[in-house]
Amino acid sequence: MQVDFNDHIRYSDKLNPIIFDDDGCLYSPVRDGAMKVANYWWNNAYSMFPDFQLKDFIIFGDIISYTYSSFNDFSIGVVVSVPERCIPYLDMINQTLMATEIPYGFIGHPIHCSFLTSIPEGIPSYSIIKNSWIEKPEKRDNLIKVDDFVPKFNMYQRYIHEYVENLPKHKNGLLTIESCKLFEAFLNDLEKKSNEAWLRDPDHECSIDYMLFRTFKEIEGCMYFNSYLSDSINYNVNRLGKC
């Protein structure tokens, strides 16, 4: 598979033209669509937890930075104030959000919605309600160069493939139950290290350690996360059912 890394390691002089006009203002149809998604989840949560207080709806992350790409999620945050006793329910709500198909779609990017108790620091964020920037993205000069990234990514990719090749498998090539668990733990550990790099380097757009796993998910996520691993798990479940 031929990969154009320029679409993964990208830097633009302008913000995403699908989302912002030349002055950096959110297009009205995009704001209306984002507001619709955020209101949908806020109304659902508020009907169950009336103690929640709405603070803001925001868009945040790479999609509104100068390093946006076609692979970015359109990340919407419902920022709320909640009593301390209700904080554990936020995890439950966010897990539900991750497992639920959002009934609205626009601008061609996957929509990701989450409930937050504060506005994320150190990354671009835009208030949907106030229609204004909370934290504007900064233009960078020292971003990752594709020529520096590709050799390291190829080694990283080879390391993952070799790990999978050495896992015990059934005769049909699918992973055993134990291998599924090991592979999931392995991927979770890679993601954890990527997140640690993101936290360690406030200028994470320049961090190769952060970008390695993110790019791997973008390029091969469908095969590994949605196909190979899922097929292996389903095969093992069906096999146990026939015993």
C-alpha positions as protocol buffer text, in pm:
chain_id: "A"
residue {
  index: 1
  type: MET
  ca { x: 0 y: 0 z: 0 }
}
residue {
  index: 2
  type: GLN
  ca { x: 143 y: 336 z: -108 }
}
residue {
  index: 3
  type: VAL
  ca { x: 102 y: 595 z: 164 }
}
residue {
  index: 4
  type: ASP
  ca { x: 118 y: 971 z: 120 }
}
residue {
  index: 5
  type: PHE
  ca { x: 253 y: 1077 z: 457 }
}
residue {
  index: 6
  type: ASN
  ca { x: 200 y: 1441 z: 370 }
}
residue {
  index: 7
  type: ASP
  ca { x: -169 y: 1389 z: 448 }
}
residue {
  index: 8
  type: HIS
  ca { x: -79 y: 1260 z: 796 }
}
residue {
  index: 9
  type: ILE
  ca { x: 209 y: 1493 z: 879 }
}
residue {
  index: 10
  type: ARG
  ca { x: 53 y: 1807 z: 745 }
}
residue {
  index: 11
  type: TYR
  ca { x: 105 y: 2178 z: 799 }
}
residue {
  index: 12
  type: SER
  ca { x: -102 y: 2449 z: 635 }
}
residue {
  index: 13
  type: ASP
  ca { x: -77 y: 2826 z: 631 }
}
residue {
  index: 14
  type: LYS
  ca { x: -456 y: 2844 z: 669 }
}
residue {
  index: 15
  type: LEU
  ca { x: -711 y: 2677 z: 893 }
}
residue {
  index: 16
  type: ASN
  ca { x: -937 y: 2404 z: 759 }
}
residue {
  index: 17
  type: PRO
  ca { x: -1129 y: 2574 z: 473 }
}
residue {
  index: 18
  type: ILE
  ca { x: -1426 y: 2342 z: 522 }
}
residue {
  index: 19
  type: ILE
  ca { x: -1474 y: 2478 z: 876 }
}
residue {
  index: 20
  type: PHE
  ca { x: -1339 y: 2835 z: 879 }
}
residue {
  index: 21
  type: ASP
  ca { x: -1354 y: 3136 z: 650 }
}
residue {
  index: 22
  type: ASP
  ca { x: -1044 y: 3339 z: 564 }
}
residue {
  index: 23
  type: ASP
  ca { x: -1081 y: 3542 z: 885 }
}
residue {
  index: 24
  type: GLY
  ca { x: -1080 y: 3233 z: 1106 }
}
residue {
  index: 25
  type: CYS
  ca { x: -1452 y: 3247 z: 1181 }
}
residue {
  index: 26
  type: LEU
  ca { x: -1664 y: 2932 z: 1191 }
}
residue {
  index: 27
  type: TYR
  ca { x: -1895 y: 2893 z: 894 }
}
residue {
  index: 28
  type: SER
  ca { x: -2262 y: 2922 z: 998 }
}
residue {
  index: 29
  type: PRO
  ca { x: -2369 y: 2579 z: 861 }
}
residue {
  index: 30
  type: VAL
  ca { x: -2081 y: 2413 z: 1048 }
}
residue {
  index: 31
  type: ARG
  ca { x: -2171 y: 2593 z: 1369 }
}
residue {
  index: 32
  type: ASP
  ca { x: -2537 y: 2498 z: 1328 }
}
residue {
  index: 33
  type: GLY
  ca { x: -2447 y: 2133 z: 1271 }
}
residue {
  index: 34
  type: ALA
  ca { x: -2208 y: 2122 z: 1568 }
}
residue {
  index: 35
  type: MET
  ca { x: -2470 y: 2290 z: 1787 }
}
residue {
  index: 36
  type: LYS
  ca { x: -2725 y: 2030 z: 1682 }
}
residue {
  index: 37
  type: VAL
  ca { x: -2495 y: 1740 z: 1778 }
}
residue {
  index: 38
  type: ALA
  ca { x: -2396 y: 1898 z: 2111 }
}
residue {
  index: 39
  type: ASN
  ca { x: -2757 y: 1981 z: 2202 }
}
residue {
  index: 40
  type: TYR
  ca { x: -2864 y: 1628 z: 2119 }
}
residue {
  index: 41
  type: TRP
  ca { x: -2622 y: 1480 z: 2373 }
}
residue {
  index: 42
  type: TRP
  ca { x: -2670 y: 1755 z: 2629 }
}
residue {
  index: 43
  type: ASN
  ca { x: -3049 y: 1709 z: 2630 }
}
residue {
  index: 44
  type: ASN
  ca { x: -3010 y: 1333 z: 2668 }
}
residue {
  index: 45
  type: ALA
  ca { x: -2770 y: 1371 z: 2960 }
}
residue {
  index: 46
  type: TYR
  ca { x: -2967 y: 1648 z: 3131 }
}
residue {
  index: 47
  type: SER
  ca { x: -3286 y: 1442 z: 3124 }
}
residue {
  index: 48
  type: MET
  ca { x: -3102 y: 1176 z: 3329 }
}
residue {
  index: 49
  type: PHE
  ca { x: -2884 y: 1406 z: 3541 }
}
residue {
  index: 50
  type: PRO
  ca { x: -3061 y: 1739 z: 3609 }
}
residue {
  index: 51
  type: ASP
  ca { x: -2782 y: 1838 z: 3850 }
}
residue {
  index: 52
  type: PHE
  ca { x: -2551 y: 1889 z: 3551 }
}
residue {
  index: 53
  type: GLN
  ca { x: -2499 y: 2255 z: 3456 }
}
residue {
  index: 54
  type: LEU
  ca { x: -2401 y: 2345 z: 3102 }
}
residue {
  index: 55
  type: LYS
  ca { x: -2096 y: 2571 z: 3066 }
}
residue {
  index: 56
  type: ASP
  ca { x: -2017 y: 2557 z: 2695 }
}
residue {
  index: 57
  type: PHE
  ca { x: -2013 y: 2358 z: 2372 }
}
residue {
  index: 58
  type: ILE
  ca { x: -1670 y: 2355 z: 2211 }
}
residue {
  index: 59
  type: ILE
  ca { x: -1480 y: 2223 z: 1911 }
}
residue {
  index: 60
  type: PHE
  ca { x: -1124 y: 2125 z: 1994 }
}
residue {
  index: 61
  type: GLY
  ca { x: -816 y: 1937 z: 1876 }
}
residue {
  index: 62
  type: ASP
  ca { x: -628 y: 1886 z: 1551 }
}
residue {
  index: 63
  type: ILE
  ca { x: -930 y: 1946 z: 1329 }
}
residue {
  index: 64
  type: ILE
  ca { x: -908 y: 2321 z: 1409 }
}
residue {
  index: 65
  type: SER
  ca { x: -527 y: 2345 z: 1408 }
}
residue {
  index: 66
  type: TYR
  ca { x: -289 y: 2421 z: 1124 }
}
residue {
  index: 67
  type: THR
  ca { x: -206 y: 2049 z: 1106 }
}
residue {
  index: 68
  type: TYR
  ca { x: -558 y: 1928 z: 1023 }
}
residue {
  index: 69
  type: SER
  ca { x: -598 y: 1635 z: 785 }
}
residue {
  index: 70
  type: SER
  ca { x: -878 y: 1432 z: 630 }
}
residue {
  index: 71
  type: PHE
  ca { x: -821 y: 1169 z: 902 }
}
residue {
  index: 72
  type: ASN
  ca { x: -909 y: 1397 z: 1196 }
}
residue {
  index: 73
  type: ASP
  ca { x: -1222 y: 1350 z: 1402 }
}
residue {
  index: 74
  type: PHE
  ca { x: -1451 y: 1649 z: 1439 }
}
residue {
  index: 75
  type: SER
  ca { x: -1422 y: 1665 z: 1818 }
}
residue {
  index: 76
  type: ILE
  ca { x: -1709 y: 1830 z: 2006 }
}
residue {
  index: 77
  type: GLY
  ca { x: -1694 y: 1883 z: 2381 }
}
residue {
  index: 78
  type: VAL
  ca { x: -1996 y: 1938 z: 2607 }
}
residue {
  index: 79
  type: VAL
  ca { x: -1839 y: 2127 z: 2897 }
}
residue {
  index: 80
  type: VAL
  ca { x: -2039 y: 2084 z: 3217 }
}
residue {
  index: 81
  type: SER
  ca { x: -2024 y: 2161 z: 3586 }
}
residue {
  index: 82
  type: VAL
  ca { x: -2130 y: 1863 z: 3794 }
}
residue {
  index: 83
  type: PRO
  ca { x: -2149 y: 1781 z: 4166 }
}
residue {
  index: 84
  type: GLU
  ca { x: -1856 y: 1569 z: 4278 }
}
residue {
  index: 85
  type: ARG
  ca { x: -2085 y: 1272 z: 4343 }
}
residue {
  index: 86
  type: CYS
  ca { x: -2186 y: 1277 z: 3974 }
}
residue {
  index: 87
  type: ILE
  ca { x: -1835 y: 1278 z: 3824 }
}
residue {
  index: 88
  type: PRO
  ca { x: -1823 y: 896 z: 3789 }
}
residue {
  index: 89
  type: TYR
  ca { x: -2130 y: 918 z: 3566 }
}
residue {
  index: 90
  type: LEU
  ca { x: -1932 y: 1119 z: 3310 }
}
residue {
  index: 91
  type: ASP
  ca { x: -1720 y: 813 z: 3232 }
}
residue {
  index: 92
  type: MET
  ca { x: -2037 y: 612 z: 3178 }
}
residue {
  index: 93
  type: ILE
  ca { x: -2181 y: 880 z: 2948 }
}
residue {
  index: 94
  type: ASN
  ca { x: -1858 y: 905 z: 2746 }
}
residue {
  index: 95
  type: GLN
  ca { x: -1839 y: 528 z: 2707 }
}
residue {
  index: 96
  type: THR
  ca { x: -2197 y: 536 z: 2578 }
}
residue {
  index: 97
  type: LEU
  ca { x: -2103 y: 812 z: 2335 }
}
residue {
  index: 98
  type: MET
  ca { x: -1814 y: 608 z: 2198 }
}
residue {
  index: 99
  type: ALA
  ca { x: -2042 y: 309 z: 2138 }
}
residue {
  index: 100
  type: THR
  ca { x: -2332 y: 505 z: 1988 }
}
residue {
  index: 101
  type: GLU
  ca { x: -2372 y: 624 z: 1631 }
}
residue {
  index: 102
  type: ILE
  ca { x: -2437 y: 996 z: 1632 }
}
residue {
  index: 103
  type: PRO
  ca { x: -2749 y: 1066 z: 1423 }
}
residue {
  index: 104
  type: TYR
  ca { x: -2601 y: 1371 z: 1252 }
}
residue {
  index: 105
  type: GLY
  ca { x: -2322 y: 1399 z: 1002 }
}
residue {
  index: 106
  type: PHE
  ca { x: -2163 y: 1689 z: 818 }
}
residue {
  index: 107
  type: ILE
  ca { x: -1840 y: 1817 z: 658 }
}
residue {
  index: 108
  type: GLY
  ca { x: -1710 y: 1467 z: 583 }
}
residue {
  index: 109
  type: HIS
  ca { x: -1527 y: 1404 z: 913 }
}
residue {
  index: 110
  type: PRO
  ca { x: -1617 y: 1143 z: 1177 }
}
residue {
  index: 111
  type: ILE
  ca { x: -1785 y: 1315 z: 1472 }
}
residue {
  index: 112
  type: HIS
  ca { x: -1655 y: 1249 z: 1820 }
}
residue {
  index: 113
  type: CYS
  ca { x: -1846 y: 1395 z: 2116 }
}
residue {
  index: 114
  type: SER
  ca { x: -1744 y: 1387 z: 2483 }
}
residue {
  index: 115
  type: PHE
  ca { x: -1849 y: 1541 z: 2814 }
}
residue {
  index: 116
  type: LEU
  ca { x: -1579 y: 1749 z: 2984 }
}
residue {
  index: 117
  type: THR
  ca { x: -1557 y: 1920 z: 3322 }
}
residue {
  index: 118
  type: SER
  ca { x: -1307 y: 2177 z: 3193 }
}
residue {
  index: 119
  type: ILE
  ca { x: -1179 y: 2313 z: 2864 }
}
residue {
  index: 120
  type: PRO
  ca { x: -863 y: 2125 z: 2752 }
}
residue {
  index: 121
  type: GLU
  ca { x: -549 y: 2332 z: 2795 }
}
residue {
  index: 122
  type: GLY
  ca { x: -267 y: 2362 z: 2546 }
}
residue {
  index: 123
  type: ILE
  ca { x: -472 y: 2268 z: 2239 }
}
residue {
  index: 124
  type: PRO
  ca { x: -690 y: 2480 z: 2009 }
}
residue {
  index: 125
  type: SER
  ca { x: -1051 y: 2522 z: 2121 }
}
residue {
  index: 126
  type: TYR
  ca { x: -1347 y: 2718 z: 1985 }
}
residue {
  index: 127
  type: SER
  ca { x: -1670 y: 2803 z: 2167 }
}
residue {
  index: 128
  type: ILE
  ca { x: -1972 y: 2699 z: 1962 }
}
residue {
  index: 129
  type: ILE
  ca { x: -2211 y: 2890 z: 2188 }
}
residue {
  index: 130
  type: LYS
  ca { x: -2014 y: 3217 z: 2193 }
}
residue {
  index: 131
  type: ASN
  ca { x: -1892 y: 3166 z: 1836 }
}
residue {
  index: 132
  type: SER
  ca { x: -1540 y: 3273 z: 1929 }
}
residue {
  index: 133
  type: TRP
  ca { x: -1195 y: 3132 z: 1992 }
}
residue {
  index: 134
  type: ILE
  ca { x: -1105 y: 3016 z: 2341 }
}
residue {
  index: 135
  type: GLU
  ca { x: -748 y: 2922 z: 2250 }
}
residue {
  index: 136
  type: LYS
  ca { x: -628 y: 2996 z: 1898 }
}
residue {
  index: 137
  type: PRO
  ca { x: -384 y: 2759 z: 1726 }
}
residue {
  index: 138
  type: GLU
  ca { x: -32 y: 2885 z: 1669 }
}
residue {
  index: 139
  type: LYS
  ca { x: 163 y: 2853 z: 1349 }
}
residue {
  index: 140
  type: ARG
  ca { x: 475 y: 2640 z: 1392 }
}
residue {
  index: 141
  type: ASP
  ca { x: 808 y: 2643 z: 1213 }
}
residue {
  index: 142
  type: ASN
  ca { x: 961 y: 2333 z: 1372 }
}
residue {
  index: 143
  type: LEU
  ca { x: 705 y: 2071 z: 1276 }
}
residue {
  index: 144
  type: ILE
  ca { x: 791 y: 1710 z: 1195 }
}
residue {
  index: 145
  type: LYS
  ca { x: 951 y: 1668 z: 855 }
}
residue {
  index: 146
  type: VAL
  ca { x: 819 y: 1379 z: 646 }
}
residue {
  index: 147
  type: ASP
  ca { x: 1174 y: 1270 z: 554 }
}
residue {
  index: 148
  type: ASP
  ca { x: 1257 y: 1235 z: 926 }
}
residue {
  index: 149
  type: PHE
  ca { x: 931 y: 1064 z: 1013 }
}
residue {
  index: 150
  type: VAL
  ca { x: 903 y: 795 z: 743 }
}
residue {
  index: 151
  type: PRO
  ca { x: 1209 y: 582 z: 842 }
}
residue {
  index: 152
  type: LYS
  ca { x: 1101 y: 581 z: 1208 }
}
residue {
  index: 153
  type: PHE
  ca { x: 744 y: 498 z: 1116 }
}
residue {
  index: 154
  type: ASN
  ca { x: 856 y: 209 z: 895 }
}
residue {
  index: 155
  type: MET
  ca { x: 1052 y: 64 z: 1187 }
}
residue {
  index: 156
  type: TYR
  ca { x: 753 y: 115 z: 1418 }
}
residue {
  index: 157
  type: GLN
  ca { x: 518 y: -51 z: 1171 }
}
residue {
  index: 158
  type: ARG
  ca { x: 758 y: -345 z: 1126 }
}
residue {
  index: 159
  type: TYR
  ca { x: 782 y: -386 z: 1504 }
}
residue {
  index: 160
  type: ILE
  ca { x: 401 y: -419 z: 1529 }
}
residue {
  index: 161
  type: HIS
  ca { x: 379 y: -661 z: 1237 }
}
residue {
  index: 162
  type: GLU
  ca { x: 653 y: -880 z: 1384 }
}
residue {
  index: 163
  type: TYR
  ca { x: 474 y: -886 z: 1718 }
}
residue {
  index: 164
  type: VAL
  ca { x: 155 y: -1007 z: 1550 }
}
residue {
  index: 165
  type: GLU
  ca { x: 341 y: -1263 z: 1338 }
}
residue {
  index: 166
  type: ASN
  ca { x: 487 y: -1422 z: 1652 }
}
residue {
  index: 167
  type: LEU
  ca { x: 152 y: -1460 z: 1832 }
}
residue {
  index: 168
  type: PRO
  ca { x: -6 y: -1809 z: 1845 }
}
residue {
  index: 169
  type: LYS
  ca { x: -274 y: -1853 z: 1580 }
}
residue {
  index: 170
  type: HIS
  ca { x: -529 y: -2101 z: 1459 }
}
residue {
  index: 171
  type: LYS
  ca { x: -464 y: -2292 z: 1137 }
}
residue {
  index: 172
  type: ASN
  ca { x: -673 y: -2035 z: 947 }
}
residue {
  index: 173
  type: GLY
  ca { x: -435 y: -1757 z: 1055 }
}
residue {
  index: 174
  type: LEU
  ca { x: -671 y: -1591 z: 1304 }
}
residue {
  index: 175
  type: LEU
  ca { x: -554 y: -1519 z: 1657 }
}
residue {
  index: 176
  type: THR
  ca { x: -630 y: -1751 z: 1947 }
}
residue {
  index: 177
  type: ILE
  ca { x: -827 y: -1621 z: 2246 }
}
residue {
  index: 178
  type: GLU
  ca { x: -508 y: -1563 z: 2443 }
}
residue {
  index: 179
  type: SER
  ca { x: -345 y: -1392 z: 2144 }
}
residue {
  index: 180
  type: CYS
  ca { x: -645 y: -1158 z: 2110 }
}
residue {
  index: 181
  type: LYS
  ca { x: -597 y: -1053 z: 2471 }
}
residue {
  index: 182
  type: LEU
  ca { x: -221 y: -1009 z: 2423 }
}
residue {
  index: 183
  type: PHE
  ca { x: -268 y: -808 z: 2104 }
}
residue {
  index: 184
  type: GLU
  ca { x: -528 y: -580 z: 2262 }
}
residue {
  index: 185
  type: ALA
  ca { x: -298 y: -523 z: 2562 }
}
residue {
  index: 186
  type: PHE
  ca { x: -7 y: -456 z: 2325 }
}
residue {
  index: 187
  type: LEU
  ca { x: -205 y: -195 z: 2128 }
}
residue {
  index: 188
  type: ASN
  ca { x: -333 y: -36 z: 2449 }
}
residue {
  index: 189
  type: ASP
  ca { x: 25 y: -7 z: 2571 }
}
residue {
  index: 190
  type: LEU
  ca { x: 132 y: 160 z: 2245 }
}
residue {
  index: 191
  type: GLU
  ca { x: -157 y: 405 z: 2276 }
}
residue {
  index: 192
  type: LYS
  ca { x: -66 y: 474 z: 2639 }
}
residue {
  index: 193
  type: LYS
  ca { x: 292 y: 556 z: 2541 }
}
residue {
  index: 194
  type: SER
  ca { x: 164 y: 783 z: 2264 }
}
residue {
  index: 195
  type: ASN
  ca { x: -62 y: 966 z: 2511 }
}
residue {
  index: 196
  type: GLU
  ca { x: 230 y: 999 z: 2755 }
}
residue {
  index: 197
  type: ALA
  ca { x: 435 y: 1158 z: 2476 }
}
residue {
  index: 198
  type: TRP
  ca { x: 146 y: 1397 z: 2407 }
}
residue {
  index: 199
  type: LEU
  ca { x: 139 y: 1501 z: 2774 }
}
residue {
  index: 200
  type: ARG
  ca { x: 518 y: 1518 z: 2798 }
}
residue {
  index: 201
  type: ASP
  ca { x: 556 y: 1745 z: 2496 }
}
residue {
  index: 202
  type: PRO
  ca { x: 319 y: 2044 z: 2503 }
}
residue {
  index: 203
  type: ASP
  ca { x: 407 y: 2106 z: 2138 }
}
residue {
  index: 204
  type: HIS
  ca { x: 282 y: 1758 z: 2049 }
}
residue {
  index: 205
  type: GLU
  ca { x: 237 y: 1847 z: 1683 }
}
residue {
  index: 206
  type: CYS
  ca { x: 618 y: 1826 z: 1668 }
}
residue {
  index: 207
  type: SER
  ca { x: 647 y: 1499 z: 1863 }
}
residue {
  index: 208
  type: ILE
  ca { x: 735 y: 1195 z: 1652 }
}
residue {
  index: 209
  type: ASP
  ca { x: 670 y: 970 z: 1955 }
}
residue {
  index: 210
  type: TYR
  ca { x: 312 y: 1098 z: 1964 }
}
residue {
  index: 211
  type: MET
  ca { x: 257 y: 1081 z: 1589 }
}
residue {
  index: 212
  type: LEU
  ca { x: 378 y: 720 z: 1541 }
}
residue {
  index: 213
  type: PHE
  ca { x: 77 y: 544 z: 1696 }
}
residue {
  index: 214
  type: ARG
  ca { x: -172 y: 801 z: 1570 }
}
residue {
  index: 215
  type: THR
  ca { x: -49 y: 754 z: 1212 }
}
residue {
  index: 216
  type: PHE
  ca { x: -49 y: 376 z: 1250 }
}
residue {
  index: 217
  type: LYS
  ca { x: -416 y: 389 z: 1351 }
}
residue {
  index: 218
  type: GLU
  ca { x: -499 y: 616 z: 1059 }
}
residue {
  index: 219
  type: ILE
  ca { x: -322 y: 399 z: 802 }
}
residue {
  index: 220
  type: GLU
  ca { x: -390 y: 48 z: 931 }
}
residue {
  index: 221
  type: GLY
  ca { x: -661 y: 100 z: 1189 }
}
residue {
  index: 222
  type: CYS
  ca { x: -934 y: -48 z: 972 }
}
residue {
  index: 223
  type: MET
  ca { x: -746 y: -373 z: 911 }
}
residue {
  index: 224
  type: TYR
  ca { x: -621 y: -427 z: 1265 }
}
residue {
  index: 225
  type: PHE
  ca { x: -885 y: -273 z: 1486 }
}
residue {
  index: 226
  type: ASN
  ca { x: -1199 y: -344 z: 1286 }
}
residue {
  index: 227
  type: SER
  ca { x: -1117 y: -646 z: 1077 }
}
residue {
  index: 228
  type: TYR
  ca { x: -839 y: -880 z: 1184 }
}
residue {
  index: 229
  type: LEU
  ca { x: -890 y: -853 z: 1559 }
}
residue {
  index: 230
  type: SER
  ca { x: -1269 y: -856 z: 1532 }
}
residue {
  index: 231
  type: ASP
  ca { x: -1263 y: -1158 z: 1299 }
}
residue {
  index: 232
  type: SER
  ca { x: -1036 y: -1340 z: 1542 }
}
residue {
  index: 233
  type: ILE
  ca { x: -1261 y: -1264 z: 1840 }
}
residue {
  index: 234
  type: ASN
  ca { x: -1575 y: -1369 z: 1651 }
}
residue {
  index: 235
  type: TYR
  ca { x: -1411 y: -1690 z: 1534 }
}
residue {
  index: 236
  type: ASN
  ca { x: -1312 y: -1780 z: 1889 }
}
residue {
  index: 237
  type: VAL
  ca { x: -1661 y: -1705 z: 2022 }
}
residue {
  index: 238
  type: ASN
  ca { x: -1824 y: -1920 z: 1754 }
}
residue {
  index: 239
  type: ARG
  ca { x: -1570 y: -2195 z: 1811 }
}
residue {
  index: 240
  type: LEU
  ca { x: -1642 y: -2204 z: 2184 }
}
residue {
  index: 241
  type: GLY
  ca { x: -2016 y: -2211 z: 2112 }
}
residue {
  index: 242
  type: LYS
  ca { x: -1974 y: -2531 z: 1913 }
}
residue {
  index: 243
  type: CYS
  ca { x: -1785 y: -2709 z: 2191 }
}
